[in-house]
Amino acid sequence: MKASVRTALGAVIAVVVAATCVRLGFWQLHRLEQRRARNAQWERALALPVMPLDRTTVAAVEADPARFIDRRVRVAGTYDPAGEVVLRGRVHDERPGVHVVTPLRISGTPRAVLVNRGWAPSPDGATVDTRPLAEPGERVVEGVFQEVPVTGDGGMPSTSGAARTLSFRRLDLPALRRRYPHPLLPLYVQQLPSAAQAGAPLQRVPVPPLDEGPHLSYAVQWFSFAAIALVGYAVLAWRSRRARSA
């Protein structure tokens, strides 16, 4: 292969690599802006007073659920284990497990709201006997409203001992509503850790840290790789010309 052809081919490769790295760098910057916007939304919502979930606020949530996402709520009711499901593949302290999601029959209303009660260990990250994890009787739950997504995940049977529980990778509102006989709100409650519930059978899931994550450092790395590709090609091309001249 002629030197001029090799030089041209090297230039094309260097430009393609640099362009790909630059694109990935800007993608990380976009992720950073999304993270900052999400953090700002969390901060605004968490600064609001805790909203009691009763007949009046239930109607407001059903009418405009997007307005209440990330809002802190307090709800009283009774858990219905008949509609309980688990979210598989949830890791805590590098240990495999599941999240247990249980419908709570809201006191004073015919409605129910799903509550992510927290994490339980599971060796296969998919199955767990939820019977020892029950929280019977009237309960008062404090947490954060999150959207129940529409994912198309119809769930899969999950058996542990004599217990049969449907497991999901991600919650799916239509599938859950088909399965559960009582009206479900389109938002679920992410129950938060509380000193008053130190003896709870499940590890409550806290609000995610409001930091910017690694996106800025990743962006700098990708831009650095782009610069290395271009500068490295320029140095190699200069050395090649110098060798040919000698």
VOBA-1610 file (N, C-alpha, C; in pm, whole numbers, padded with zeros to 5 digits, always signed):
BEGIN
Met+00084-00119+00000Met+00000+00000+00000Met+00088+00124+00000Lys+00057+00219-00089Lys+00135+00341-00098Lys+00122+00421+00030Ala+00227+00501+00057Ala+00229+00583+00178Ala+00114+00682+00178Ser+00084+00740+00061Ser-00024+00839+00055Ser-00158+00777+00088Val-00179+00651+00043Val-00305+00582+00074Val-00314+00552+00223Arg-00202+00507+00280Arg-00202+00479+00424Arg-00230+00606+00503Thr-00172+00716+00459Thr-00194+00841+00530Thr-00340+00884+00523Ala-00400+00873+00405Ala-00541+00909+00390Ala-00631+00818+00473Leu-00601+00687+00472Leu-00681+00593+00550Leu-00669+00623+00700Gly-00547+00654+00743Gly-00527+00689+00883Gly-00603+00814+00922Ala-00607+00912+00830Ala-00681+01036+00857Ala-00830+01008+00873Val-00884+00923+00785Val-01026+00889+00794Val-01057+00821+00927Ile-00973+00726+00965Ile-00995+00653+01091Ile-00988+00748+01209Ala-00889+00836+01208Ala-00874+00930+01320Ala-00994+01023+01332Val-01043+01072+01217Val-01158+01163+01219Val-01283+01089+01268Val-01304+00965+01222Val-01422+00888+01265Val-01417+00862+01415Val-01300+00822+01464Val-01286+00796+01609Val-01311+00924+01688Ala-01250+01036+01643Ala-01267+01163+01714Ala-01412+01208+01713Ala-01478+01195+01596Ala-01619+01237+01587Ala-01707+01153+01679Thr-01680+01023+01686Thr-01758+00937+01775Thr-01737+00975+01921Cys-01613+01003+01957Cys-01584+01042+02095Cys-01649+01176+02129Val-01647+01270+02037Val-01710+01400+02061Val-01861+01383+02079Arg-01919+01299+01995Arg-02063+01276+02008Arg-02097+01215+02144Leu-02018+01119+02188Leu-02041+01058+02320Leu-02020+01159+02432Gly-01924+01250+02413Gly-01902+01354+02513Gly-02022+01446+02526Phe-02079+01489+02413Phe-02198+01574+02419Phe-02319+01498+02475Trp-02324+01366+02447Trp-02432+01286+02504Trp-02423+01284+02657Gln-02302+01274+02709Gln-02284+01278+02855Gln-02322+01415+02911Leu-02291+01521+02838Leu-02332+01655+02883Leu-02484+01667+02884His-02550+01606+02785His-02697+01606+02783His-02751+01529+02903Arg-02688+01415+02935Arg-02729+01339+03052Arg-02710+01421+03180Leu-02605+01499+03184Leu-02579+01585+03299Leu-02690+01688+03316Glu-02732+01750+03206Glu-02841+01848+03214Glu-02971+01781+03260Gln-02995+01659+03212Gln-03114+01586+03257Gln-03106+01558+03407Arg-02989+01519+03453Arg-02970+01490+03596Arg-02992+01616+03679Arg-02941+01729+03634Arg-02960+01853+03707Arg-03107+01894+03711Ala-03176+01877+03600Ala-03319+01910+03597Ala-03397+01818+03690Arg-03360+01689+03691Arg-03427+01593+03779Arg-03402+01628+03925Asn-03279+01665+03958Asn-03247+01704+04095Asn-03327+01826+04138Ala-03338+01923+04048Ala-03414+02044+04080Ala-03561+02010+04105Gln-03615+01918+04025Gln-03754+01876+04044Gln-03771+01808+04180Trp-03677+01719+04213Trp-03682+01654+04344Trp-03678+01756+04456Glu-03587+01853+04447Glu-03571+01951+04554Glu-03698+02033+04572Arg-03760+02073+04461Arg-03884+02151+04473Arg-03994+02068+04538Ala-04006+01943+04495Ala-04112+01858+04549Ala-04089+01826+04696Leu-03965+01796+04733Leu-03936+01759+04871Leu-03947+01877+04967Ala-03941+01999+04913Ala-03955+02118+04997Ala-04101+02144+05035Leu-04195+02082+04964Leu-04337+02102+04995Leu-04375+02022+05120Pro-04478+02067+05192Pro-04521+01990+05310Pro-04576+01854+05270Val-04572+01760+05362Val-04624+01626+05337Val-04774+01634+05312Met-04819+01569+05205Met-04960+01574+05167Met-05032+01450+05219Pro-05139+01468+05298Pro-05217+01350+05340Pro-05298+01298+05222Leu-05301+01167+05207Leu-05376+01107+05097Leu-05512+01063+05152Asp-05616+01140+05118Asp-05752+01112+05163Asp-05846+01120+05044Arg-05976+01123+05072Arg-06073+01122+04963Arg-06054+01241+04868Thr-06025+01358+04922Thr-06010+01477+04839Thr-05883+01470+04754Thr-05771+01438+04817Thr-05645+01437+04742Thr-05639+01318+04646Val-05705+01208+04679Val-05711+01095+04587Val-05776+01137+04457Ala-05885+01212+04466Ala-05952+01260+04345Ala-05860+01351+04264Ala-05784+01436+04332Ala-05691+01526+04262Ala-05580+01448+04193Val-05530+01343+04258Val-05424+01261+04198Val-05476+01189+04075Glu-05597+01136+04082Glu-05654+01067+03966Glu-05676+01163+03850Ala-05712+01288+03879Ala-05740+01385+03773Ala-05612+01434+03706Asp-05504+01451+03782Asp-05380+01505+03725Asp-05260+01443+03795Pro-05230+01315+03765Pro-05122+01247+03838Pro-04985+01311+03820Ala-04957+01366+03701Ala-04823+01423+03676Ala-04792+01537+03773Arg-04893+01603+03822Arg-04874+01716+03914Arg-04817+01672+04048Phe-04835+01545+04083Phe-04798+01499+04217Phe-04676+01407+04217Ile-04615+01383+04102Ile-04495+01300+04099Ile-04385+01364+04185Asp-04319+01285+04266Asp-04212+01326+04359Asp-04267+01395+04484Arg-04397+01408+04498Arg-04453+01473+04616Arg-04450+01379+04736Arg-04410+01432+04850Arg-04413+01352+04972Arg-04557+01336+05019Val-04593+01214+05057Val-04731+01186+05098Val-04732+01103+05225Arg-04846+01110+05294Arg-04872+01025+05410Arg-05008+00961+05389Val-05016+00829+05398Val-05140+00759+05370Val-05161+00651+05475Ala-05286+00639+05520Ala-05324+00535+05615Ala-05411+00432+05545Gly-05394+00307+05581Gly-05474+00202+05520Gly-05427+00065+05562Thr-05476-00035+05493Thr-05446-00174+05524Thr-05390-00242+05400Tyr-05280-00313+05415Tyr-05220-00383+05303Tyr-05305-00502+05260Asp-05308-00525+05128Asp-05379-00640+05072Asp-05276-00730+05004Pro-05228-00833+05071Pro-05124-00919+05012Pro-05170-00994+04888Ala-05302-00998+04863Ala-05350-01071+04745Ala-05300-01007+04615Gly-05274-00877+04618Gly-05225-00810+04497Gly-05077-00782+04499Glu-05004-00846+04589Glu-04862-00817+04605Glu-04779-00870+04488Val-04679-00793+04446Val-04584-00834+04342Val-04444-00799+04389Val-04344-00854+04319Val-04206-00819+04350Val-04139-00766+04224Leu-04042-00679+04245Leu-03958-00628+04137Leu-03824-00699+04146Arg-03792-00779+04046Arg-03673-00862+04052Arg-03549-00782+04008Gly-03434-00836+04046Gly-03308-00777+04002Gly-03273-00648+04073Arg-03306-00637+04203Arg-03274-00517+04280Arg-03158-00548+04375Val-03053-00469+04367Val-02930-00495+04444Val-02920-00394+04557His-02879-00442+04673His-02856-00355+04790His-02726-00400+04857Asp-02633-00307+04873Asp-02502-00339+04931Asp-02438-00458+04861Glu-02448-00460+04728Glu-02391-00563+04642Glu-02452-00701+04666Arg-02570-00705+04724Arg-02641-00831+04747Arg-02764-00836+04657Pro-02792-00950+04594Pro-02910-00960+04509Pro-03037-00964+04592Gly-03145-00911+04536Gly-03271-00911+04608Gly-03384-00863+04520Val-03496-00832+04585Val-03616-00785+04517Val-03675-00670+04597His-03759-00590+04530His-03844-00494+04599His-03983-00554+04610Val-04046-00535+04724Val-04180-00588+04748Val-04280-00473+04735Val-04376-00489+04644Val-04475-00385+04615Val-04613-00441+04651Thr-04683-00372+04741Thr-04808-00422+04795Thr-04917-00316+04784Pro-05038-00352+04739Pro-05148-00255+04739Pro-05191-00221+04882Leu-05213-00093+04907Leu-05263-00045+05035Leu-05405+00008+05014Arg-05503-00054+05079Arg-05640-00006+05073Arg-05649+00121+05155Ile-05674+00233+05088Ile-05670+00364+05153Ile-05792+00381+05242Ser-05769+00418+05366Ser-05879+00435+05462Ser-05974+00544+05415Gly-06103+00515+05421Gly-06204+00615+05387Gly-06235+00627+05240Thr-06171+00544+05156Thr-06196+00548+05012Thr-06202+00405+04958Pro-06263+00385+04842Pro-06260+00251+04781Pro-06134+00227+04700Arg-06042+00321+04699Arg-05923+00313+04617Arg-05809+00243+04692Ala-05711+00203+04612Ala-05587+00145+04666Ala-05469+00211+04598Val-05357+00215+04668Val-05234+00269+04611Val-05123+00167+04632Leu-05042+00145+04530Leu-04929+00054+04543Leu-04821+00120+04629Val-04759+00041+04715Val-04651+00089+04800Val-04529+00000+04778Asn-04420+00060+04736Asn-04292-00012+04732Asn-04240-00012+04875Arg-04258-00125+04943Arg-04227-00131+05086Arg-04078-00148+05113Gly-04000-00183+05011Gly-03857-00191+05032Gly-03795-00317+04976Trp-03668-00336+05014Trp-03583-00442+04958Trp-03579-00561+05050Ala-03579-00681+04990Ala-03559-00806+05063Ala-03453-00888+04992Pro-03368-00960+05065Pro-03265-01043+05000Pro-03327-01160+04925Ser-03267-01193+04813Ser-03312-01307+04732Ser-03191-01362+04659Pro-03150-01484+04685Pro-03028-01539+04622Pro-03031-01533+04470Asp-03149-01555+04410Asp-03156-01550+04263Asp-03204-01415+04212Gly-03227-01321+04302Gly-03271-01187+04261Gly-03409-01184+04199Ala-03490-01286+04223Ala-03621-01291+04158Ala-03731-01348+04247Thr-03699-01442+04335Thr-03802-01508+04415Thr-03778-01483+04563Val-03887-01469+04637Val-03880-01451+04781Val-04015-01491+04840Asp-04013-01549+04958Asp-04136-01579+05030Asp-04178-01453+05104Thr-04284-01388+05056Thr-04325-01259+05113Thr-04408-01273+05239Arg-04450-01394+05274Arg-04536-01409+05392Arg-04471-01362+05522Pro-04343-01392+05548Pro-04282-01338+05670Pro-04261-01187+05666Leu-04278-01126+05550Leu-04254-00983+05534Leu-04383-00901+05547Ala-04493-00966+05582Ala-04622-00897+05589Ala-04621-00793+05701Glu-04700-00687+05680Glu-04719-00581+05780Glu-04870-00565+05800Pro-04929-00649+05883Pro-05075-00652+05896Pro-05129-00535+05977Gly-05263-00520+05968Gly-05329-00416+06045Gly-05323-00279+05979Glu-05381-00182+06046Glu-05380-00045+05995Glu-05238+00010+05998Arg-05194+00064+05885Arg-05058+00118+05873Arg-05064+00263+05828Val-04965+00340+05870Val-04947+00476+05822Val-04814+00480+05747Val-04821+00510+05620Val-04703+00504+05532Val-04665+00645+05489Glu-04539+00676+05498Glu-04486+00803+05445Glu-04385+00771+05336Gly-04397+00843+05226Gly-04306+00818+05115Gly-04320+00924+05008Val-04276+00888+04890Val-04273+00980+04776Val-04352+00918+04662Phe-04440+00999+04602Phe-04517+00952+04487Phe-04426+00935+04366Gln-04440+00821+04297Gln-04373+00796+04171Gln-04475+00742+04071Glu-04448+00762+03944Glu-04540+00716+03840Glu-04534+00564+03825Val-04650+00501+03813Val-04655+00361+03774Val-04648+00357+03622Pro-04539+00313+03563Pro-04522+00324+03418Pro-04609+00224+03341Val-04618+00249+03213Val-04681+00155+03119Val-04567+00095+03038Thr-04526-00026+03070Thr-04407-00086+03012Thr-04435-00206+02923Gly-04555-00263+02934Gly-04583-00386+02861Gly-04530-00509+02929Asp-04472-00492+03049Asp-04422-00606+03126Asp-04541-00671+03196Gly-04584-00784+03146Gly-04700-00851+03205Gly-04668-00930+03329Gly-04542-00934+03370Gly-04503-01009+03487Gly-04484-01156+03456Met-04418-01225+03548Met-04397-01369+03533Met-04416-01434+03669Pro-04472-01556+03671Pro-04494-01624+03799Pro-04363-01645+03873Ser-04367-01623+04003Ser-04248-01640+04086Ser-04290-01718+04209Thr-04231-01836+04229Thr-04271-01924+04337Thr-04156-01943+04434Ser-04185-01925+04563Ser-04087-01952+04668Ser-04158-02032+04776Gly-04125-02158+04787Gly-04196-02244+04880Gly-04340-02260+04835Ala-04433-02233+04926Ala-04576-02241+04893Ala-04631-02108+04846Ala-04547-02004+04847Ala-04594-01870+04810Ala-04579-01849+04661Arg-04682-01791+04599Arg-04678-01759+04456Arg-04698-01608+04441Thr-04599-01543+04384Thr-04603-01398+04368Thr-04559-01364+04227Leu-04632-01275+04162Leu-04594-01231+04029Leu-04473-01138+04039Ser-04374-01157+03952Ser-04256-01071+03954Ser-04249-00991+03825Phe-04201-00868+03838Phe-04185-00775+03726Phe-04041-00726+03724Arg-03995-00696+03604Arg-03870-00620+03593Arg-03899-00473+03621Arg-04008-00423+03563Arg-04058-00289+03591Arg-04209-00299+03603Leu-04267-00216+03689Leu-04412-00217+03706Leu-04480-00181+03575Asp-04600-00236+03556Asp-04679-00206+03437Asp-04823-00182+03482Leu-04870-00058+03468Leu-04999-00019+03522Leu-05114-00102+03465Pro-05127-00120+03332Pro-05240-00199+03282Pro-05241-00342+03336Ala-05124-00406+03342Ala-05118-00543+03392Ala-05160-00550+03538Leu-05118-00454+03617Leu-05152-00453+03758Leu-05301-00426+03779Arg-05355-00337+03699Arg-05498-00308+03712Arg-05584-00427+03670Arg-05539-00500+03571Arg-05614-00620+03531Arg-05610-00726+03640Arg-05502-00731+03712Arg-05482-00836+03812Arg-05551-00804+03944Tyr-05563-00675+03977Tyr-05611-00637+04110Tyr-05757-00591+04100Pro-05847-00640+04187Pro-05990-00611+04171Pro-06031-00470+04212His-05952-00400+04291His-05989-00267+04339His-05921-00160+04254Pro-05981-00041+04241Pro-05920+00066+04160Pro-05784+00109+04215Leu-05684+00110+04128Leu-05549+00148+04166Leu-05517+00289+04117Leu-05451+00368+04201Leu-05406+00499+04159Leu-05294+00483+04055Pro-05277+00583+03965Pro-05171+00573+03864Pro-05032+00607+03919Leu-05022+00641+04046Leu-04893+00665+04111Leu-04876+00563+04223Tyr-04750+00529+04252Tyr-04723+00444+04367Tyr-04641+00522+04469Val-04639+00473+04592Val-04565+00537+04700Val-04435+00462+04722Gln-04323+00533+04707Gln-04193+00479+04744Gln-04173+00505+04892Gln-04194+00404+04975Gln-04185+00425+05118Gln-04041+00457+05157Leu-04025+00560+05241Leu-03892+00608+05277Leu-03851+00554+05414Pro-03721+00547+05439Pro-03674+00503+05572Pro-03724+00598+05680Ser-03750+00542+05797Ser-03800+00621+05909Ser-03749+00561+06038Ala-03711+00647+06132Ala-03663+00598+06262Ala-03773+00523+06336Ala-03898+00561+06311Ala-04010+00495+06379Ala-04033+00354+06327Gln-03973+00319+06213Gln-03993+00188+06154Gln-03862+00110+06147Ala-03780+00128+06251Ala-03648+00064+06252Ala-03659-00088+06250Gly-03768-00142+06303Gly-03783-00287+06307Gly-03862-00343+06191Ala-03876-00268+06083Ala-03955-00313+05968Ala-03890-00436+05904Pro-03972-00527+05848Pro-03915-00650+05789Pro-03843-00627+05658Leu-03854-00508+05601Leu-03792-00478+05473Leu-03699-00359+05487Gln-03598-00354+05399Gln-03506-00242+05395Gln-03567-00133+05308Arg-03613-00023+05371Arg-03675+00084+05293Arg-03574+00144+05195Val-03625+00194+05083Val-03540+00248+04978Val-03540+00400+04988Pro-03425+00463+05012Pro-03422+00609+05027Pro-03432+00681+04894Val-03452+00812+04903Val-03449+00896+04784Val-03309+00890+04724Pro-03296+00879+04591Pro-03162+00873+04531Pro-03083+00999+04563Pro-02950+00987+04573Pro-02868+01104+04606Pro-02882+01213+04500Leu-02895+01338+04548Leu-02913+01450+04456Leu-02777+01506+04415Asp-02697+01423+04352Asp-02568+01469+04301Asp-02571+01466+04149Glu-02464+01507+04087Glu-02460+01516+03942Glu-02406+01390+03876Gly-02368+01292+03957Gly-02322+01167+03899Gly-02189+01184+03826Pro-02149+01083+03748Pro-02019+01085+03682Pro-02022+01146+03541His-02134+01207+03502His-02150+01247+03361His-02046+01351+03316Leu-02014+01449+03400Leu-01917+01550+03360Leu-01779+01488+03341Ser-01738+01402+03432Ser-01606+01339+03417Ser-01603+01249+03294Tyr-01715+01179+03267Tyr-01719+01096+03147Tyr-01709+01182+03020Ala-01777+01298+03021Ala-01770+01387+02905Ala-01626+01433+02881Val-01557+01472+02989Val-01418+01515+02976Val-01333+01401+02919Gln-01357+01279+02963Gln-01281+01165+02912Gln-01304+01145+02762Trp-01430+01153+02719Trp-01457+01133+02576Trp-01394+01243+02491Phe-01402+01368+02538Phe-01337+01477+02463Phe-01186+01458+02461Ser-01131+01405+02569Ser-00986+01378+02573Ser-00949+01270+02473Phe-01031+01167+02464Phe-01004+01060+02366Phe-01006+01116+02223Ala-01101+01209+02197Ala-01107+01270+02064Ala-00979+01347+02034Ala-00932+01424+02133Ala-00809+01501+02113Ala-00690+01408+02093Ile-00685+01298+02169Ile-00575+01203+02156Ile-00573+01141+02017Ala-00693+01108+01964Ala-00700+01048+01831Ala-00646+01143+01724Leu-00684+01270+01731Leu-00640+01366+01630Leu-00492+01401+01645Val-00453+01429+01769Val-00312+01464+01791Val-00222+01345+01762Gly-00266+01226+01804Gly-00186+01106+01777Gly-00168+01083+01629Tyr-00276+01102+01550Tyr-00263+01086+01406Tyr-00167+01190+01348Ala-00179+01314+01394Ala-00092+01420+01342Ala+00055+01388+01368Val+00085+01338+01488Val+00223+01304+01522Val+00274+01189+01435Leu+00190+01086+01417Leu+00231+00973+01335Leu+00250+01014+01190Ala+00161+01101+01139Ala+00177+01146+01001Ala+00304+01228+00983Trp+00336+01313+01081Trp+00459+01394+01074Trp+00582+01305+01075Arg+00583+01204+01162Arg+00696+01114+01168Arg+00710+01034+01039Ser+00597+00997+00980Ser+00601+00922+00854Ser+00662+01005+00743Arg+00618+01132+00733Arg+00676+01220+00628Arg+00822+01242+00651Arg+00862+01259+00776Arg+01003+01281+00807Arg+01087+01159+00770Ala+01031+01040+00797Ala+01106+00918+00762Ala+01122+00903+00612Arg+01013+00936+00537Arg+01023+00927+00392Arg+01124+01027+00337Ser+01129+01147+00395Ser+01224+01248+00348Ser+01367+01203+00374Ala+01389+01141+00489Ala+01525+01093+00521Ala+01566+00980+00427
//
